[in-house]
Amino acid sequence: MQAVIGLAFLFHSLVYDSSTRSTFSTVCPQWYNHGGVRRTHFLTNNVGQPEARLLLPNRLADIWHPINNPFRTSLKRSYLLLLALVLTLPVKGQSSILADEQVRTALAGIETNYAQYVDLQITISEIPAPPFGEHERAVFMRDQFRSRGITSAHIDSEGNVIALRPGSIDRTLVVSAHLDTVWPLEDDVTVKRDGARLMGLGISDDAAGLVSLLGLLDALEAGDFNTESHILFVATVGEEGIGDLRGVKYLFREGSYANKIDAFISVDGAGGDRVVNGATASKRYKITVIGPGGHSSGAFGIVNPAHALGNIISHFAATAVPVEPKTTYSIGRIGGGISVNTIPDSVWMEVDMRSKEVATLAELEKTFLSAVDMGVNQENVFRSASGTQLEVDKKVIGDRPTGTTSEESAIYRAGFQSSVLVGGEPFSGTSSTDSNIPMSLGIPAVTISAGGLGGGAHNVDEWYDSTDAHIGLQRLLLMVLLFDQYSSVE
């Protein structure tokens, strides 16, 4: 069947007929363009059985028709020829998985029943979960797993929620999402709803991921899937901010499953097609400048920690960094002082630095620490007549390692191919997520998105659109099933 589809693409690329509107009933999902939004549906045929369909010419005509876009005529034909060749290659699991009635029924069920997960996502998002304050949300997730039949679900000593669905062989796949948000406990986490659009702090990052874990478990149970791999559901603490990946670090280094995990999936935020297989390294500091303090007028002339902090920021903010490897920095928080009419006895700032390359990050860190020393020394020299001196404390509050997952690994191939099967256009990427830790240990890991659309992460205007969000859950189910298939032939 795969070869037939490939030949159909080949024929279509060579002889383009814009009037052709034939529908090829296949074992692939339906792809079509509707209002700029990609949709994938698992339909029901005339005998009531779930059926996946691929509407080839419609989508391609909309995008690549030479009349609509004459500059892309040759590119279109090259693209289709390449796609035809790819489709004719024998890739185990690519077509056979959607030929399975059990799988097709499960995928159709996800779409039919998805509304309940939007409501559940709102419920999760409205439970506060700041860094080091995730317990209430952890209890909720633990109880959700228990109510779904995993009575052994528990919270480990670091605060992670652990729920195991046993498989048939000695291979463990972790499917994970993070509990915490960047928002302080006192912030309002009420979600506002306007149709499919949800507005709320953490509604995408990562309530969308957490609800995907529950949806996946439901789909596995409803479809009566007996996976080869043990599926270890993990809701981690400490992914954001100063949490420094403490949850996933504990899972891999100290927890009861340390040295027992074979592959790792992190479901993080909204979106669809990216398969993150590279880990962005990061280093985070809290810098505290300390002085004697005093009255703003009466003690004027002594060293002022706030002035020194300003010097540091001025020096560091002028640092040029390379575009490639992508390297970034940000001063994220500043605090200290007692009142407007007081010279503070201490002030502090928190700084985030990232790069895809360890050596580049090390150079940036060196530049930053030099700026700290320069800024403090500048204030000490300027106020030397007062006989007072500043001190500085440089505390590392975050250290995320780098790593990569091979595109030949079973977990990457499963992530890539599952996106293709639901109509996506997958691409690889690099980011800083829970997957950093297993990647750094040489354990195959990827981070994917939960589906739907979202924006404004780490911003008070964060939003999530649940239109077609079921596709994300369909993709996750296919990914887990494909992982078993690809692992069996490695």
N, C-alpha and C positions, 0 to 999 in steps of 0.2 A: 504493500500500500504506500509506503514511504517513497519508493521508487516511482510509483505512478504519479504521486503529487509532484515530485521533482520534475518528471517529464512534462507535466501540465504547466509548471512554471516556465520550463525551457521553451515550450511551444508558444506560450503567451508572450515571452520576452522577444521571440523572433518575429512573430506575426501578431501585432497588437491590434485588436478590434475593440474600439471603445463602445460598440453596441452590445458586446457580449456581456451577459449578466447571468451566466450559468452558475448554479450553486453546486459545489462539489461536496457531497456527503462523505465525510472522512472521519478519521479517528483523531482529528485535530480540532482545536477550538475555533469558534467563529470570530473572525477579525473584521471589523468594519469601523468606519469613521463616522461619528455622530456628534455634531456640535463641538468638534475639537476634542472630544473625550473618547479614549479607547474603551471599547466594551468587549467583554468576552462572555458568551452565554453558552450553557450546556442545555440544549433544547430537548423537547420531547417529540418523538416522531409519531406517525399516524397509528401506531399500535401501543402508544403510551409508554414507550421505553426511552430513557434518556439518550440523547444523541448529540454529539459534538459536530459542529459544521464549520467549514472554512469557506468564507465568501471571498474568493480570490480577486476577481476583476474589479469589484466595486471599490475596495479600499485602494487598490493600486491605481485605478482610474482617477479617483479623487485627488491622489497625491502626485501622481507621476504623468498624467496625461500631457502629451507634448503641446497641445493647444493651450492648456492652463499654464504650462511651464516649459517653453520651448528650449530653454537652456539646459534642461535636465534630461532630454531625450536619450542621449548617449549614455549618461550616467544611470538612467533607469534601466536600460538594457543590460549594462554591465552588472548592476546590482542584481537583476533577476537571473542572469546567467550564473552568477556566483551562488545565489540562493538555491537555484536548481541543482547545482552540483553538490552543495551541502546536503540538501534533502535526499539525494540519492545515495548518500553514504550510509552504510549500515551501523547505526548508533543504537546499541542495546538499550531498551527501555524508552526510547524517544517516542515511538508510536504505540508499542505494545501496552504501555500503561493506560492509555486512553481507550484502548480496545477492551479493557477489563470492565465488565458491567458493574462490578462492585465499586470501582473507582468512579465511573460515570455517575452512578447513583449518589455517591457521597458528594461529588462536586455539585450536582444539581440541588442536593439537600442544603448545602451551605448557602447557596444563593437564595433559596426559598425561605430559609429560617434566619437570615442574617440580622434582621431588625432587632432581635433580642440582644445582640452583641453591642449594638450602638447604645442601647440603654445601659448595659453593663459597663461599657467604657465610661459613660458619664458618672456612674456610681463610683467606680474606681478613682476617677479623676478628682472627685469631690472629697476624697479622704486625704487629708494633709500628709505629706511625706517628704519633709525637708531632709537634707543630709544629716545623718545621725538621729533622725526622728521618724524612721520608716515603720515602726513597730505596728501601729494601728492598721496600716495598709497591708503589712505582712500577715497579720492575723486574718484579715478579710480574705486574702488570697489562699492562705492555708485552708481555711474553712470551705472555700469554693472547691478546692481540689478534693477535700474529704467528702463533700456532698456529691461529688461526681464518682465516688467509688474508691479513690486512693486514700484509704483510711490511715495509711502510714505517713501521710503528708505531715511535715513538721517544720519548725523554725530552728535552724542550726545556731551554734553559739555565736556566730558573727551577725546573725539576723536574717540570713537568706531563707527563703521558703524552698523546701526540697520535696518533690513529689515524683515517685518512680512508677512508671508503667512498664512492667517486665516484658522483655522480648524472649526469643527462643535460643539465642546464642550469646556467647560472651563478648558482646560489643556494646558500648554505651555511647549514645548520642545525647548531648545536652541541647535542649531548646530553652532559651533564656530570654528574659526581658528585665529591665531594672525598675525597682520599686520607687526610687527617690526622684525628686524634682530639684530644681535650683531654687525653689521659692521658700522663703522663711515661713515658720509656723503661723505667724500672725496674718499672713496674706490671705485674701478672700479667694477660695478655690471653687466658688460656685460656677457652674457651667451654664451659659446662656445658649439657647437653641433657637435657630431660625431655619426651619426645614431640615435639610441635610447638613447645614453648616452649624458647627459647635464652636463656641468661644469660651476658653477657660485656660487657666494656668496648668500646664502639663497635660492638656487633653491629647496632644500628639506625642509628646516626649515625657513619659512613655506609657501613658494609659493605653494607647493604641497597641503597643507591644504586649502589655500584660493581658489584655482581653484576647489577643491572638493565642496565647498559651491555652487559655480555657477553651477557646473555639476549636483549637487543634485536638485537644483531648476529647471534646464532644464528638468531633468528626471521626476520630479513630474508634471511639466506642460505638457510635451509631452505625458505622460501616462494618463493625466487627472485624477490624483489621488486626491480624496477628503479625506484628513486625518482628523481624529477626533481631533488630537492635533493641536494647533496653532504651526507652525514652525517658530521660531524666529532665523533668521540668524544673527550672530554677528561676525564682524571682529574686534578683540580687539587690543588695544594699550598696550604697557608696559609689555608684557610677559617676555621679555628677560632682563638680566642684572639688571641695576638699575631702570628699569621700575617698579619692585616690584609688578607685577600683578595689576597695577593701573587701567587698563581697566576693568578687570573682577571684581575687588573689587568695582568699581563704579557701575557696572551693578547690582550687588547683594545688595549693601548697600545703594546706593543713587539714582540710575537711575529710570526712570519711570516704569521699570519692577521689581523693588525690591519687594520682597514678593509675586511675581506673577509667579515665575518660578518653574516648577514641576520636571524637569530633565534637564540634561546638557550633551552634547557631545562636546569634544574638538578634532578636527582633527589636528594632529601635526606631521609633518615629514613623511618620507617614511617608507615603510614596510607594513606588513599585519596582523599578527595574534594576537599580544599582545592586551589585554584589560586591561588598567591601571585602577585599582579600589582602589589603595592606594596612598596617598599623602605623599611625602617626605617633611618633614619640613626643613626649612633653615633659617639661620640668616646671614646677610651680614653687614660688617662694612667698613667704610672709616676711617682710622687712619691717623691723621695729626700730625707730630712732628714739633714743632716750637721753633726756637732759634734766637739769635741776628743776625747771619750771618756776613760775612766779607770777607776780602781778604784771599785767601788760604795760603799765606805765612805770610803776615803782621799780620793777626789775628790768626795765628796758636796757638793752645792751648785752645781756647774757645770750648764750647760744639758744637758738630756737629750733627744736626738732622739726617743726612744720616747714620752716624755711629750708632746712637741709633736705627734707623730702621733696620740696619743690625743685631744688637743684638736681636731685637724682632723676626725677621725672623728665626735667628739661634735657638732661644729657641723654637718657635712654630713648626718649621719644624721637630723637633725631637719628636713630640707628637705621641704616639701610639694610634690607634683607633681600635675598634672592627670590625671584619669582619661581624658579625651578632649581633645586627641589623646593616645593612650597614651604615657606617658613614664615611664621607669624608670631606676634607678641601682643599682649594687652595688659594694661593695669586695670584690674577688674573691680577692686574695692579699696577704699581709703577710709581710715578712721582715726579717732584719738581726740585728745583735748578735753577740757572741762567746761569752759565757757568762753564767750566771745572776748571777755576782758582778762583772759588768763594766757600766759605763755605756757603751752602744754609741756607736761613732763614726759610725754611719749606720744608718738603718732605712728601709724602703721599703714602698709599697703600690701595687697596681694597681687602677684604677677603671674601670668600664664605665658609660657613660651613653647612653641611647637615647631617641628620640622619632620619631613619624611626621612631625612638623613641624620643619623646619630652624630656624625662629625660636625655637620652644620649647626645642629642644636647645641653642641658643646661650645662652639665658637660664640654663638649668641649668648649662652650662659656666661661665658667669660667676659663678654662685653658688658653684660648687665651688672655683674658683680663689680667690675671696674667702675661703672657709673655710680654704683652705691658708694664705694669708697671715695670717689671724687667729690660727690655731692656733700657728704658728711665733712670731709676735709676742708672743703670750700667754706662751709659755715664756721668751722672751728678756727680757721685762719682769720676770717673776717671779724670774728668776735674775740680774738685772742686777748685783747686788752682787758676783758672781763675776768680772766683767770678761770673761766668755765670751759668744759669740754663735753662734747656729745659722744655717746657710744651707740653702736648699732648691732642688732641681733639679726642674723641671716638664717632663717629657718626654712628648710625644704618641706613643703606641705604636699607635694605631689611629684611622682616620678613614674611615668608610664613608658614602658619599653616599646620597642618597635618589633616588627616581624612581618612575614608574608606567608600566605597560603598558596600553594601551587595551583595553577589553573588545571592541572592534570589530576588533582585530588578528587575523590568521590564527592566531598561536600561542596566544593566549588562547582563541579559539573552538575550536581543536583540543583544547586541554586540557579545556575545559568539556564539549564534546560527547563526547569519548572516555570521560569519566567517566559520562555519561548512558548511553552505549551498553553499558557493563558493569554497569549497574544502580545507579549511584551517584547521590548527590544533591549535586552540586558547589556550591561557594561560593567566593567570592574572599577574599583575605586579604592581610595585610601582615606581612613578616618581614625579618630580616637574614640574607641568604644570598649566594651567589656572584652571584645575579641582580642585586644592587644595582649592580654595575658597568655591565653593558649597559643597564639601565634608566636610569642616570644619563647615559648617552651617547645616549639616544634610540633604542636598539636594542630591538625587542620581545623581552621575556624573561619567563619565568614559572618558578616553582619548584613542583614537585609531589612527592608522596610516592611511595615505592617499592611500597606495598602491604603486606599483612600488618598486624599490630597490634604496637605497641611502647610502651614507657614507660621512665621513669627516665633519659632522656637527660642526659648530663653528671653522672651519679650512679653510684656503685659498684653500684647495683642495676639497672642498665640491662638491659632484656629485649626479646625479639622473639618473636612468635608467628607461625609460618609458615602457620597455617590460612588457606586461600584466598589465599595470597600470589600465586598465579599471576594473579589478577585485576589486580594492579598492573602486571605485565609485559604482559598483554593490553591494558590501557589505554595503556601507553606505545607499543606497536606501532600501535594505532589512532591515537594522537595524531600520530605521525610521518607516517602515511599521510594523515590528514586535513589536516595542515599543507600538504602538497603540493596537495591539492584546493582548499583555501581560498585558498592563495597564487596559484593559477592564475587565479582569478576576481577578485582584488583589482585 
